[in-house]
């Protein structure tokens, strides 16, 4: 009889790198529940799961200017594939 494998229950760990936060699991950028995996002081956020840009309820990349923190752009991704617009 084959044994069932249990999923790993690892929690992402946060690391401060040159003033910004990075969340990772097993060396891959990863954070779930609609939270960003990388956050910069200017407000720029990157949402990644298993090292792939991914966000189901909004843009996976939100960019702000590092000079004056003005909104610059947003990009939508699902499972690492760029979407033309939010679906």
Secondary structure as the mmCIF struct_conf table of DSSP 4:
data_model
#
loop_
_struct_conf.conf_type_id
_struct_conf.id
_struct_conf.beg_label_comp_id
_struct_conf.beg_label_asym_id
_struct_conf.beg_label_seq_id
_struct_conf.end_label_comp_id
_struct_conf.end_label_asym_id
_struct_conf.end_label_seq_id
HELX_LH_PP_P HELX_LH_PP_P1 UNK A 2 UNK A 8
HELX_LH_PP_P HELX_LH_PP_P2 UNK A 10 UNK A 12
STRN STRN1 UNK A 13 UNK A 17
TURN_TY1_P TURN_TY1_P1 UNK A 18 UNK A 19
STRN STRN2 UNK A 20 UNK A 25
TURN_TY1_P TURN_TY1_P2 UNK A 26 UNK A 27
STRN STRN3 UNK A 28 UNK A 29
TURN_TY1_P TURN_TY1_P3 UNK A 33 UNK A 34
BEND BEND1 UNK A 37 UNK A 37
STRN STRN4 UNK A 38 UNK A 39
TURN_TY1_P TURN_TY1_P4 UNK A 41 UNK A 42
BEND BEND2 UNK A 43 UNK A 43
STRN STRN5 UNK A 45 UNK A 46
STRN STRN6 UNK A 48 UNK A 49
TURN_TY1_P TURN_TY1_P5 UNK A 50 UNK A 51
STRN STRN7 UNK A 52 UNK A 53
BEND BEND3 UNK A 56 UNK A 58
BEND BEND4 UNK A 60 UNK A 60
STRN STRN8 UNK A 61 UNK A 64
TURN_TY1_P TURN_TY1_P6 UNK A 66 UNK A 68
STRN STRN9 UNK A 71 UNK A 78
TURN_TY1_P TURN_TY1_P7 UNK A 79 UNK A 80
STRN STRN10 UNK A 81 UNK A 83
BEND BEND5 UNK A 84 UNK A 85
#
